[in-house]
Amino acid sequence: MCNISCDDGEHGEDCLEKCSANCLNGETCDRFYGNCSYCSAGWKGPMCNVSCENNEYGKDCSERCSGNCLNNETCDRFYGNCSHCSAGWKGPMCNVSCDDGEHGEDCLEKCSANCLNGETCDRFYGNCSYCSAGWKGPMCNVSCESGEYGKDCLERCSGNCWNDETCDRFYGNCSNCSAGWKGPLCNISCDSGEYGKDCLEICSGNCFDGETCDRFKGSCKNCSYLWKGLMCNISVCLPGTYVISDTVCGSCPVGEFQDEIEQNSCKKCPPEKNTTETTGARSESYCIASCEDGTEFNRNSRTCKECPKDFYTNRSISEHCIMCPTGYITNGTKSSSCFKRQGKQWCIFPSARDFTKSASLPNCG
């Protein structure tokens, strides 16, 4: 009689077909053709028995995948989720951009902190537009190599750092500068009158004709008068002296003189004037005749003069007349010693050789 409607979940001729289980919210299908009003997520078609195709998901497969699943895989057909996200994306459906400071697959990588001016890196590959000083590479995670510095390591060190050390990779500064250079980057030549490491040395000032010294070693091309040495900082041996070594001069001894500069020895005084008053005689005019005991050389008359009474000279002690000690007297002028009475006899100072009355007086105590 065919007068009974199909039960829920049945459809078709004699109600022999089973409805799809994919009608939305568990509703039953149409009892005539098995159609659903709407399909549950992941299904489509009138009877909701066709799986979503690639890049489709959701109710009636009406949603589209984000397109950001890793390796272009399709999303889950039910909720649109991805197993993993392509670089630059995150979230279950890979439809959320990486936050600042993140990059890569699922936004799991952290940007380098070396992008210029604190900018964030590219969210896909982690690249920076420009690198801060001291860094280079697309991701600004590579230190400058030796000899490089600055933004993106594009600057070159001066090459003038002390002992060929490399400069600071951030600002190009050197710890110290090689000879001839100064400034933080060692790229400034020494000023006139300076030389050496960091230009801290001062030229001797004795280069010929006021020229400045070499800024590297402090040397002069030629020296001014009375100076010698590579740096013109050694005085030549002047008259009255002779050369002992490159840096040492000695005074001419008594009886010799030197009237020229930079000589290896002194000249002896002539026999008739065979001595000098002191060392360091600068010409032959300083040579004098040797005066005997009891006399001294008079500079004005250029002759030997007798010591006055109560004065003496003894060549072993002095070339000049010396006053006798208190209480002592001489036997006249031209004396070489002094004497005094001590008890009942005389004593002598410093010797008995000119005391005419006796040559064997005791020394004064």
C-alpha positions as CSV (number, residue, x, y, z in Angstrom):
1,M,0.0,0.0,0.0
2,C,3.2,2.3,0.4
3,N,1.4,4.5,2.8
4,I,4.1,4.8,5.5
5,S,6.7,7.6,5.4
6,C,10.4,6.7,5.7
7,D,11.7,6.8,9.2
8,D,14.5,9.4,10.1
9,G,17.7,8.4,8.4
10,E,16.0,6.7,5.5
11,H,15.2,7.8,2.0
12,G,14.5,6.6,-1.5
13,E,12.4,3.8,-2.9
14,D,11.0,1.6,-0.2
15,C,13.0,3.8,2.2
16,L,15.9,1.4,1.6
17,E,18.7,4.1,1.4
18,K,20.4,5.4,4.4
19,C,20.9,9.1,4.8
20,S,24.5,10.4,4.9
21,A,25.7,11.0,8.4
22,N,27.1,14.4,7.3
23,C,24.1,16.6,7.4
24,L,24.7,19.6,9.5
25,N,24.0,19.4,13.2
26,G,22.9,15.7,12.9
27,E,19.8,16.6,11.0
28,T,18.2,13.8,8.9
29,C,18.2,13.9,5.2
30,D,15.3,14.5,2.8
31,R,13.3,11.2,2.7
32,F,12.8,11.4,-1.0
33,Y,16.3,12.0,-2.4
34,G,18.5,11.9,0.6
35,N,19.5,15.5,0.4
36,C,20.7,17.6,3.3
37,S,19.8,21.2,4.0
38,Y,23.5,21.9,4.9
39,C,26.5,19.7,5.2
40,S,28.8,19.3,8.2
41,A,32.3,20.6,8.0
42,G,34.4,18.7,5.5
43,W,31.5,17.6,3.3
44,K,29.6,18.9,0.3
45,G,27.1,17.9,-2.3
46,P,23.3,17.5,-2.1
47,M,23.7,14.4,0.0
48,C,26.8,15.7,1.9
49,N,28.7,12.6,0.8
50,V,31.5,14.2,-1.1
51,S,34.7,15.2,0.7
52,C,36.0,18.8,0.4
53,E,38.5,19.1,-2.4
54,N,42.0,20.6,-1.8
55,N,42.0,24.0,-0.2
56,E,38.4,23.7,0.8
57,Y,37.1,23.2,4.3
58,G,34.2,23.8,6.6
59,K,30.4,23.7,6.3
60,D,29.5,22.7,2.7
61,C,33.3,23.1,2.0
62,S,32.5,26.8,1.5
63,E,35.6,28.0,3.2
64,R,39.0,28.4,1.6
65,C,42.3,27.4,3.2
66,S,44.7,30.2,4.1
67,G,47.2,29.1,1.5
68,N,49.9,29.4,4.1
69,C,50.3,25.7,5.1
70,L,53.9,24.6,4.9
71,N,55.1,23.2,1.6
72,N,51.8,24.2,0.0
73,E,50.0,21.3,1.7
74,T,46.2,21.7,1.9
75,C,44.6,22.5,5.1
76,D,42.4,20.2,7.2
77,R,39.1,19.9,5.4
78,F,37.1,20.2,8.6
79,Y,38.5,23.2,10.4
80,G,41.0,24.7,7.9
81,N,44.0,23.9,10.2
82,C,47.5,23.3,8.9
83,S,50.1,20.9,10.3
84,H,52.7,23.6,10.1
85,C,52.8,27.1,8.7
86,S,54.9,28.6,5.9
87,A,57.5,31.2,6.9
88,G,55.9,34.4,8.1
89,W,52.7,32.8,9.4
90,K,51.4,31.3,12.6
91,G,48.1,30.1,14.2
92,P,46.1,26.9,13.7
93,M,45.0,28.1,10.3
94,C,48.3,29.9,9.5
95,N,46.4,33.1,8.8
96,V,48.1,35.2,11.5
97,S,51.2,37.2,10.5
98,C,54.3,36.8,12.7
99,D,54.7,39.4,15.4
100,D,57.5,41.9,15.3
101,G,60.8,40.1,16.1
102,E,59.5,36.7,14.8
103,H,60.1,35.1,11.5
104,G,60.2,31.7,9.7
105,E,58.0,28.6,9.8
106,D,55.3,28.9,12.4
107,C,57.0,32.2,13.4
108,L,59.3,30.2,15.7
109,E,62.5,32.0,14.8
110,K,63.7,35.2,16.5
111,C,65.0,38.1,14.6
112,S,68.6,39.1,15.0
113,A,68.9,42.1,17.3
114,N,71.3,43.7,14.9
115,C,69.0,45.2,12.3
116,L,69.8,48.9,11.9
117,N,68.1,51.3,14.3
118,G,66.3,48.5,16.1
119,E,64.0,47.7,13.1
120,T,62.4,44.3,13.0
121,C,63.5,41.7,10.5
122,D,61.6,40.4,7.5
123,R,58.9,38.0,8.9
124,F,59.5,35.4,6.1
125,Y,63.3,35.0,6.0
126,G,64.5,37.0,9.0
127,N,66.4,39.4,6.7
128,C,67.2,43.0,7.7
129,S,67.1,46.0,5.4
130,Y,70.4,47.2,6.8
131,C,72.7,46.0,9.6
132,S,73.9,47.8,12.7
133,A,77.6,48.7,13.0
134,G,79.7,45.5,13.4
135,W,77.4,43.1,11.6
136,K,76.7,41.9,8.1
137,G,74.8,39.2,6.2
138,P,71.1,39.1,5.2
139,M,70.1,38.4,8.8
140,C,72.8,40.6,10.3
141,N,74.1,37.7,12.3
142,V,77.6,37.6,10.9
143,S,80.4,39.7,12.6
144,C,82.5,41.9,10.5
145,E,85.7,40.3,9.3
146,S,89.1,41.6,10.2
147,G,89.7,45.0,8.6
148,E,85.9,45.8,8.3
149,Y,83.7,47.9,10.5
150,G,80.5,49.9,10.6
151,K,77.0,49.5,9.1
152,D,76.8,46.3,7.1
153,C,80.6,46.1,7.6
154,L,81.0,48.4,4.5
155,E,83.8,50.5,6.0
156,R,87.5,49.6,5.9
157,C,89.9,50.0,8.8
158,S,92.6,52.6,8.3
159,G,95.3,50.0,8.4
160,N,97.3,52.1,10.9
161,C,96.5,50.4,14.1
162,W,99.5,49.6,16.3
163,N,101.2,46.2,15.5
164,D,98.9,45.7,12.5
165,E,95.9,44.9,14.8
166,T,92.5,45.2,13.3
167,C,90.2,48.1,14.2
168,D,87.1,47.9,16.3
169,R,84.4,46.4,14.2
170,F,81.7,48.8,15.3
171,Y,83.3,52.2,15.0
172,G,86.7,51.5,13.3
173,N,88.7,52.7,16.4
174,C,92.2,51.4,17.2
175,S,93.6,50.8,20.7
176,N,96.8,52.6,19.6
177,C,98.1,54.0,16.4
178,S,101.2,53.0,14.5
179,A,104.0,55.5,14.2
180,G,103.0,58.6,12.3
181,W,99.3,58.4,12.9
182,K,96.8,59.6,15.5
183,G,93.0,59.9,16.2
184,P,90.5,57.3,17.2
185,L,90.6,55.7,13.8
186,C,94.4,56.3,13.3
187,N,93.6,58.1,10.1
188,I,95.1,61.5,10.9
189,S,98.8,62.2,10.2
190,C,101.0,63.6,13.0
191,D,101.1,67.4,13.1
192,S,104.4,69.1,12.4
193,G,106.8,68.5,15.3
194,E,105.2,65.2,16.3
195,Y,106.2,61.7,15.5
196,G,105.9,58.1,16.7
197,K,103.2,55.9,18.2
198,D,100.0,58.0,18.5
199,C,102.1,61.0,17.6
200,L,103.0,61.3,21.3
201,E,106.7,62.0,20.7
202,I,108.1,65.5,20.1
203,C,110.7,66.2,17.4
204,S,114.1,67.3,18.7
205,G,113.8,70.7,17.2
206,N,117.3,70.4,15.9
207,C,116.7,69.5,12.3
208,F,118.5,71.7,9.8
209,D,116.9,75.0,8.7
210,G,113.9,74.5,11.0
211,E,112.6,71.5,9.1
212,T,110.3,69.1,11.0
213,C,111.4,65.6,11.7
214,D,110.1,62.5,10.0
215,R,106.6,61.7,11.5
216,F,107.3,58.0,11.8
217,K,110.8,57.8,13.4
218,G,111.6,61.3,14.4
219,S,114.6,61.4,12.2
220,C,116.0,64.5,10.4
221,K,117.5,64.8,6.9
222,N,120.3,67.0,8.3
223,C,121.1,68.4,11.7
224,S,121.5,72.0,12.8
225,Y,125.0,73.1,13.9
226,L,126.3,71.4,17.0
227,W,123.9,68.5,16.8
228,K,124.2,65.0,15.5
229,G,122.5,61.6,15.4
230,L,119.6,60.3,13.4
231,M,117.2,62.4,15.4
232,C,119.6,65.3,15.9
233,N,119.2,65.0,19.6
234,I,122.9,64.4,20.5
235,S,125.1,67.4,21.1
236,V,128.5,67.3,19.3
237,C,131.6,67.3,21.5
238,L,132.5,71.0,21.8
239,P,135.9,72.7,22.1
240,G,137.5,71.6,25.4
241,T,136.1,68.1,25.0
242,Y,136.7,64.9,23.0
243,V,134.6,62.0,21.7
244,I,134.4,59.0,24.0
245,S,131.4,57.4,22.3
246,D,128.5,58.4,20.0
247,T,126.7,60.0,23.0
248,V,129.5,60.8,25.5
249,C,132.1,63.5,25.5
250,G,135.0,63.8,27.9
251,S,136.7,67.0,29.2
252,C,140.3,67.5,28.1
253,P,142.6,66.7,31.0
254,V,145.0,69.1,32.6
255,G,147.9,69.9,30.3
256,E,145.8,69.3,27.1
257,F,143.3,71.4,25.1
258,Q,140.9,71.1,22.1
259,D,139.9,74.0,19.9
260,E,137.8,72.1,17.5
261,I,134.5,70.2,17.7
262,E,133.9,66.5,17.5
263,Q,137.5,65.3,17.9
264,N,138.6,61.9,19.1
265,S,141.4,63.3,21.4
266,C,142.8,66.4,22.9
267,K,146.0,68.3,21.9
268,K,148.9,68.5,24.3
269,C,150.2,71.8,25.5
270,P,153.6,72.8,24.2
271,P,156.7,72.1,26.4
272,E,157.2,75.7,27.5
273,K,153.6,75.9,28.7
274,N,153.0,72.3,29.6
275,T,149.9,72.6,31.9
276,T,146.5,74.2,32.3
277,E,144.8,75.6,35.3
278,T,141.8,73.2,35.0
279,T,140.4,70.5,32.7
280,G,138.4,71.4,29.6
281,A,140.8,73.9,28.0
282,R,139.3,75.2,24.8
283,S,142.4,76.6,23.1
284,E,146.2,76.7,23.4
285,S,145.9,80.1,25.1
286,Y,144.8,78.1,28.2
287,C,148.2,76.4,28.4
288,I,150.5,77.9,31.1
289,A,153.9,77.2,32.5
290,S,153.9,74.9,35.5
291,C,154.4,76.8,38.7
292,E,156.6,75.4,41.5
293,D,155.5,74.9,45.1
294,G,155.1,78.2,46.9
295,T,153.8,80.0,43.8
296,E,150.6,80.2,41.9
297,F,149.6,81.3,38.3
298,N,148.4,84.9,37.9
299,R,145.9,85.1,35.2
300,N,146.4,88.8,34.6
301,S,150.2,88.7,34.2
302,R,150.2,85.1,32.9
303,T,153.2,84.4,35.1
304,C,153.9,82.5,38.3
305,K,153.7,84.7,41.5
306,E,155.0,83.9,44.9
307,C,152.5,83.1,47.7
308,P,152.5,86.0,50.3
309,K,153.5,85.4,53.9
310,D,151.3,83.0,55.8
311,F,150.0,81.5,52.6
312,Y,151.3,78.3,50.9
313,T,151.0,76.1,47.9
314,N,151.8,72.4,47.7
315,R,151.2,70.9,44.2
316,S,150.0,67.7,45.8
317,I,147.2,69.7,47.4
318,S,146.4,72.7,45.3
319,E,147.6,74.9,42.4
320,H,146.6,78.0,44.3
321,C,147.9,79.8,47.4
322,I,146.1,78.7,50.6
323,M,146.0,80.6,53.9
324,C,147.6,78.8,56.7
325,P,145.3,77.4,59.4
326,T,144.6,79.6,62.5
327,G,147.8,79.7,64.7
328,Y,150.1,78.7,61.9
329,I,152.7,80.9,60.1
330,T,155.1,80.6,57.3
331,N,158.9,81.4,57.2
332,G,158.3,84.1,54.7
333,T,156.8,84.3,51.2
334,K,156.9,81.5,48.6
335,S,156.2,78.8,51.2
336,S,155.0,75.3,50.6
337,S,154.0,74.6,54.2
338,C,153.0,76.3,57.5
339,F,154.3,75.8,61.1
340,K,153.7,76.6,64.7
341,R,155.3,76.2,68.1
342,Q,154.0,73.2,70.0
343,G,155.5,73.1,73.6
344,K,159.2,73.6,73.3
345,Q,159.5,72.7,69.6
346,W,158.1,73.6,66.2
347,C,155.8,71.4,64.2
348,I,155.0,71.7,60.5
349,F,151.9,71.5,58.3
350,P,151.6,69.9,55.9
351,S,155.3,68.9,55.4
352,A,158.8,70.1,56.6
353,R,160.5,70.5,53.3
354,D,160.7,74.4,53.2
355,F,161.4,75.0,56.9
356,T,165.0,76.2,56.6
357,K,166.1,75.6,60.2
358,S,165.2,71.9,60.2
359,A,164.1,69.4,57.6
360,S,163.0,66.9,60.2
361,L,160.3,68.7,62.2
362,P,157.4,66.6,63.3
363,N,154.0,67.1,61.7
364,C,151.6,69.1,63.9
365,G,149.2,67.0,65.8
